[in-house]
Amino acid sequence: MSDFERDFSSNAAHLFHGIVDQNAAGIYLAQGGVLRYVNRQFARFFGTTPERLEGRSVADVAPPKQRARLVAHYENRIEGAPLPHFLIQAEIRDQGLRQIELHGNRVVYRGEPAVVGIALDVTEREDSHAELVESRSQLRALMSRLENAQDAERTQIALELHDNLGGLLTALKFDTARMRRRLERLRSDPVTPAAIDELLQLNSDITGTAQESIAAVRRLSEQLRPSSLAELGFYGALRDYAAKFETRYGIAVSIAFPHDASCAAPAAELDAFRMLQEGLTNVARHAEATQVTVVLSREKDALVFSIADNGRGYPPENHRRSGLGLVGVRERARRLGGRVDFGNGPAGGARIVVHLPWQFST
């Protein structure tokens, strides 16, 4: 035996442990249904030490509801069956819910079948996947809701056009026809004060009908795009809506704006306006609040606005699983390249914070 071989033999165990214990993956060897070897990372995944795991049953690393399936999975591995990985979902002390993925292959160790493999902490990956699935589900629900809302809006506009505006235009047509007949009669009949009064009344009726038609058109236009954005500007439209909200729901609203004027595109301002609408509507529907504070501020080239109420707040498990209205807020923010954070404020009420890329006057 060479000097190298003798040196390698005497230091092989140290070399093995040095390499394996620095591995980011958990490594294990199971034989006879027992964990014969685990490295430090494997033990760390389960909130313990190698000394406490080695010699224990394979089933002990899984929660009670998964143990029978893990043992069956291990036995099938020992038989050489081709199997996918096994996902353990366990509450680990000081770590919370963790998801550990076990991979393994059948080997022969000291003349007996065994399973050697690795463990990976895939909690973040699985959480991201769950969030993605949930997000897609919410988006499908949102799209369905939007389609239903659009259909309802189209129906409402069609009825408004047919029943209201159509009726007003029909009345206008008949009133102008009546005036024409009266004017034609004046060609042959003498002009009397009564005839003039009749024409003046017709003119008044036509003017009133025209005013109602204009009001109907304005109502339709307001449904499609708030006129206050064009008339009052972005900040003014938000202030006007907040005042109307306060009057309608009896919830006190305070609102503050940055010093720099908004120069964002009209589409961006409309999206931000709708986000404020959805946020305040959510307060009115669910918060049981008496006061809401809206603060808009500038952070470099971003508009940040928060909506905080003094109501009951979100349940801890629902910070992410918000209603469809707030899914709409998130989707509008994503469309503008921003983000939304949902949570509870220091006083316990719900709080929404929206960050949006924005253009300001300076």
Legacy VTK file of the C-alpha trace (Angstrom):
# vtk DataFile Version 3.0
C-alpha trace
ASCII
DATASET POLYDATA
POINTS 362 float
0.000 0.000 0.000
1.417 3.403 -0.996
1.853 6.323 1.374
-1.008 8.072 -0.413
-3.298 5.048 0.010
-2.448 4.741 3.710
-2.984 8.470 4.220
-6.285 8.386 2.282
-7.549 5.400 4.260
-6.865 7.043 7.598
-8.442 10.322 6.595
-11.300 9.077 4.390
-13.922 9.411 7.107
-12.851 12.968 7.914
-12.822 13.853 4.209
-16.271 12.328 3.700
-17.838 14.181 6.624
-16.109 17.415 5.652
-17.606 17.319 2.172
-21.040 15.955 3.072
-21.645 18.185 6.080
-21.017 21.288 3.975
-23.542 20.221 1.374
-26.574 22.491 0.993
-28.738 19.415 0.419
-29.764 17.029 3.162
-28.187 13.588 2.692
-29.455 10.386 4.273
-29.018 6.605 4.264
-31.952 4.444 5.389
-31.819 0.698 5.934
-34.194 -1.668 7.665
-36.701 1.143 8.033
-34.210 3.118 10.139
-32.141 6.220 9.390
-28.544 4.925 9.531
-26.919 8.210 8.533
-27.994 11.830 8.058
-25.833 14.882 7.511
-26.242 18.133 9.435
-28.309 19.797 6.734
-30.808 16.930 6.698
-31.198 17.161 10.477
-31.442 20.973 10.278
-34.394 20.673 7.876
-36.280 18.905 10.661
-35.136 21.186 13.468
-32.811 18.712 15.188
-29.300 17.192 15.090
-27.875 14.107 13.361
-27.303 12.440 16.721
-31.011 12.644 17.513
-32.165 11.357 14.109
-29.761 8.502 13.438
-31.230 5.204 14.610
-34.806 6.441 14.488
-37.533 5.153 12.189
-37.846 6.666 8.740
-41.454 7.480 9.630
-40.384 9.815 12.442
-39.419 12.637 10.054
-42.999 12.913 8.770
-46.086 14.245 10.581
-48.513 11.540 11.803
-50.867 11.865 8.830
-48.022 11.168 6.352
-46.124 8.441 8.176
-47.906 5.410 6.710
-47.463 6.737 3.176
-43.774 7.533 3.795
-43.114 4.002 5.082
-44.915 2.521 2.061
-42.884 4.809 -0.215
-39.637 3.666 1.459
-40.578 -0.019 1.165
-41.371 0.401 -2.534
-37.981 2.036 -2.983
-36.331 -0.939 -1.289
-38.134 -3.191 -3.765
-36.628 -1.156 -6.591
-39.862 0.417 -7.812
-39.343 3.603 -9.886
-40.973 6.329 -7.839
-41.126 10.120 -7.871
-40.007 12.158 -4.890
-41.933 12.249 -1.616
-43.028 15.633 -0.226
-43.116 15.987 3.544
-45.187 18.856 4.942
-44.335 19.359 8.580
-44.520 22.017 11.262
-40.918 22.496 12.414
-40.172 24.189 15.712
-39.031 27.814 15.229
-39.450 27.419 11.443
-43.171 27.027 10.906
-44.592 24.947 8.076
-41.809 23.567 5.887
-42.004 21.418 2.786
-39.159 18.919 2.417
-38.730 16.909 -0.764
-37.133 13.465 -0.375
-35.328 11.813 -3.301
-33.692 8.421 -3.131
-32.309 5.367 -4.914
-31.971 1.747 -3.887
-28.409 0.620 -3.121
-26.775 -2.333 -1.433
-24.981 -1.346 1.778
-23.032 -3.957 3.701
-24.784 -6.693 1.794
-28.314 -5.433 2.512
-30.699 -3.237 0.483
-30.878 0.382 1.536
-32.033 3.755 0.252
-29.595 6.617 -0.145
-30.756 10.028 -1.219
-31.068 13.739 -0.660
-33.606 16.068 0.927
-34.378 19.542 -0.401
-36.249 22.336 1.349
-38.709 23.393 -1.369
-40.939 25.541 0.849
-40.367 28.729 -1.128
-40.854 26.952 -4.444
-44.081 25.304 -3.304
-45.354 28.535 -1.767
-44.606 30.370 -5.000
-46.401 27.681 -6.956
-49.395 27.858 -4.602
-49.438 31.659 -4.939
-49.271 31.318 -8.719
-52.158 28.841 -8.763
-54.157 31.069 -6.421
-53.320 34.138 -8.484
-54.477 32.430 -11.667
-57.669 31.331 -9.954
-58.273 34.872 -8.702
-57.568 36.300 -12.154
-60.027 33.867 -13.723
-62.618 34.891 -11.146
-61.762 38.546 -11.749
-62.087 38.158 -15.520
-65.441 36.434 -15.037
-66.537 39.226 -12.720
-65.343 41.880 -15.171
-67.155 40.188 -18.043
-70.338 40.041 -15.958
-69.851 43.666 -14.934
-69.287 44.681 -18.559
-72.415 42.799 -19.633
-74.405 44.474 -16.851
-72.934 47.852 -17.784
-73.770 47.336 -21.455
-77.314 46.327 -20.504
-77.648 49.395 -18.279
-76.322 51.700 -21.012
-78.609 50.072 -23.589
-81.607 50.583 -21.307
-80.537 54.154 -20.580
-80.212 54.849 -24.302
-83.471 53.142 -25.219
-85.770 53.992 -22.319
-84.438 57.356 -21.195
-82.493 59.046 -23.950
-84.588 57.386 -26.651
-87.766 58.572 -24.978
-86.415 62.094 -24.588
-85.376 62.291 -28.249
-88.785 60.974 -29.310
-90.485 63.652 -27.192
-88.149 66.247 -28.704
-89.107 65.092 -32.190
-92.832 65.375 -31.450
-92.447 68.768 -29.766
-90.567 70.204 -32.755
-93.260 68.752 -35.059
-95.925 70.484 -32.936
-94.023 73.769 -33.173
-93.760 73.405 -36.932
-97.522 72.900 -37.232
-98.173 75.982 -35.057
-95.784 78.090 -37.155
-97.404 76.928 -40.389
-100.799 77.887 -38.969
-99.526 81.422 -38.284
-99.069 81.949 -42.027
-102.835 82.128 -42.469
-104.100 82.893 -38.952
-103.612 86.233 -37.234
-100.874 86.375 -34.626
-102.528 86.569 -31.234
-101.070 86.702 -27.716
-102.498 83.209 -27.094
-100.672 81.823 -30.125
-97.412 83.423 -28.980
-97.898 82.002 -25.471
-98.466 78.549 -26.974
-95.238 78.804 -28.976
-93.318 79.994 -25.929
-94.625 77.026 -23.927
-93.573 74.651 -26.705
-90.139 76.274 -26.753
-89.908 75.817 -22.979
-90.894 72.139 -23.301
-88.289 71.567 -26.013
-85.591 73.303 -23.950
-86.457 71.176 -20.902
-86.380 67.983 -22.951
-82.999 68.991 -24.435
-81.612 69.642 -20.933
-82.784 66.200 -19.777
-81.107 64.661 -22.843
-77.851 66.442 -22.038
-78.045 65.204 -18.445
-78.623 61.636 -19.656
-75.584 61.841 -21.937
-73.504 63.165 -19.031
-74.610 60.251 -16.837
-73.540 57.783 -19.505
-70.243 59.585 -19.976
-69.621 59.582 -16.205
-70.055 55.808 -16.120
-67.425 55.383 -18.836
-64.918 57.947 -17.514
-65.344 60.270 -14.531
-65.690 63.809 -15.854
-64.069 65.088 -12.658
-60.665 63.856 -13.919
-60.869 66.235 -16.871
-62.575 69.047 -14.988
-60.723 68.956 -11.648
-57.468 67.170 -12.451
-56.186 64.000 -10.801
-55.834 65.304 -7.243
-59.044 67.309 -7.463
-60.994 64.289 -8.730
-59.711 62.177 -5.828
-60.641 64.891 -3.332
-64.102 65.203 -4.899
-64.684 61.443 -4.775
-63.508 61.271 -1.140
-66.007 63.999 -0.208
-68.849 62.180 -1.970
-67.828 58.914 -0.281
-67.922 60.602 3.125
-71.394 61.978 2.462
-72.754 58.692 1.099
-71.418 56.307 3.750
-70.953 58.528 6.792
-67.300 57.480 7.096
-64.950 60.395 7.755
-62.215 60.673 5.106
-58.981 62.646 5.367
-56.841 62.868 2.245
-53.379 64.367 1.643
-51.445 64.957 -1.586
-47.800 65.511 -2.559
-46.600 69.004 -3.460
-45.638 67.979 -7.011
-48.461 68.020 -9.560
-49.287 64.859 -11.465
-48.260 64.679 -15.131
-49.074 61.004 -15.641
-50.870 59.678 -18.710
-54.693 59.890 -18.555
-54.963 56.077 -18.609
-52.645 55.811 -15.581
-54.615 58.460 -13.683
-57.859 56.637 -14.464
-56.415 53.342 -13.172
-55.193 55.025 -9.980
-58.602 56.694 -9.540
-60.322 53.297 -9.912
-57.920 51.784 -7.373
-58.914 54.441 -4.838
-62.574 53.728 -5.615
-62.103 49.987 -5.053
-60.121 50.585 -1.855
-62.736 52.884 -0.347
-65.569 50.625 -1.497
-63.862 47.753 0.315
-63.778 49.887 3.479
-67.493 50.650 3.176
-68.432 47.008 2.591
-66.239 45.146 5.049
-64.257 47.308 7.470
-66.969 48.489 9.891
-64.871 51.652 10.140
-65.753 55.201 11.139
-62.658 56.854 9.690
-60.326 56.310 6.747
-57.093 58.102 5.939
-55.788 58.409 2.385
-52.228 59.645 1.897
-50.579 60.199 -1.484
-46.836 60.885 -1.498
-43.944 61.000 -3.890
-40.957 58.668 -3.551
-38.507 59.632 -6.326
-40.313 58.646 -9.541
-43.071 56.707 -7.806
-46.490 57.608 -6.496
-47.253 55.883 -3.205
-50.732 56.038 -1.798
-52.126 54.323 1.249
-55.678 53.728 2.405
-55.894 52.983 6.139
-59.068 52.608 8.194
-59.864 52.171 11.880
-62.065 49.115 11.332
-61.649 45.449 12.158
-58.709 44.801 9.799
-57.847 41.687 7.816
-57.832 38.279 9.505
-54.183 37.072 9.629
-54.740 34.387 7.004
-56.428 36.756 4.552
-53.683 39.304 3.858
-53.111 37.631 0.519
-56.547 36.193 -0.133
-58.385 39.422 -0.669
-61.744 39.819 -2.355
-62.137 40.300 -6.068
-62.306 44.074 -5.702
-58.822 44.117 -4.210
-57.652 41.600 -6.805
-58.696 44.283 -9.275
-56.520 46.800 -7.398
-53.573 44.404 -7.622
-54.168 43.778 -11.329
-54.368 47.502 -12.144
-51.137 48.103 -10.221
-49.434 45.254 -12.084
-50.609 46.717 -15.398
-48.917 50.018 -14.484
-45.711 48.256 -13.386
-46.356 48.768 -9.678
-47.265 46.657 -6.677
-49.783 46.518 -3.819
-49.241 45.499 -0.191
-52.182 44.458 1.982
-51.945 44.315 5.756
-53.078 45.780 9.037
-51.912 49.104 10.454
-50.493 49.643 13.946
-53.975 50.424 15.293
-55.411 47.219 13.857
-57.432 48.499 10.896
-56.855 47.372 7.329
-54.190 49.125 5.281
-53.517 49.085 1.539
-50.303 50.593 0.165
-49.923 51.048 -3.599
-46.591 51.832 -5.318
-46.811 53.070 -8.915
-44.239 54.421 -11.390
-45.389 58.006 -11.958
-44.666 61.211 -13.795
-44.678 64.463 -11.844
-44.403 68.081 -12.923
-40.829 68.440 -11.616
LINES 1 363
362 0 1 2 3 4 5 6 7 8 9 10 11 12 13 14 15 16 17 18 19 20 21 22 23 24 25 26 27 28 29 30 31 32 33 34 35 36 37 38 39 40 41 42 43 44 45 46 47 48 49 50 51 52 53 54 55 56 57 58 59 60 61 62 63 64 65 66 67 68 69 70 71 72 73 74 75 76 77 78 79 80 81 82 83 84 85 86 87 88 89 90 91 92 93 94 95 96 97 98 99 100 101 102 103 104 105 106 107 108 109 110 111 112 113 114 115 116 117 118 119 120 121 122 123 124 125 126 127 128 129 130 131 132 133 134 135 136 137 138 139 140 141 142 143 144 145 146 147 148 149 150 151 152 153 154 155 156 157 158 159 160 161 162 163 164 165 166 167 168 169 170 171 172 173 174 175 176 177 178 179 180 181 182 183 184 185 186 187 188 189 190 191 192 193 194 195 196 197 198 199 200 201 202 203 204 205 206 207 208 209 210 211 212 213 214 215 216 217 218 219 220 221 222 223 224 225 226 227 228 229 230 231 232 233 234 235 236 237 238 239 240 241 242 243 244 245 246 247 248 249 250 251 252 253 254 255 256 257 258 259 260 261 262 263 264 265 266 267 268 269 270 271 272 273 274 275 276 277 278 279 280 281 282 283 284 285 286 287 288 289 290 291 292 293 294 295 296 297 298 299 300 301 302 303 304 305 306 307 308 309 310 311 312 313 314 315 316 317 318 319 320 321 322 323 324 325 326 327 328 329 330 331 332 333 334 335 336 337 338 339 340 341 342 343 344 345 346 347 348 349 350 351 352 353 354 355 356 357 358 359 360 361
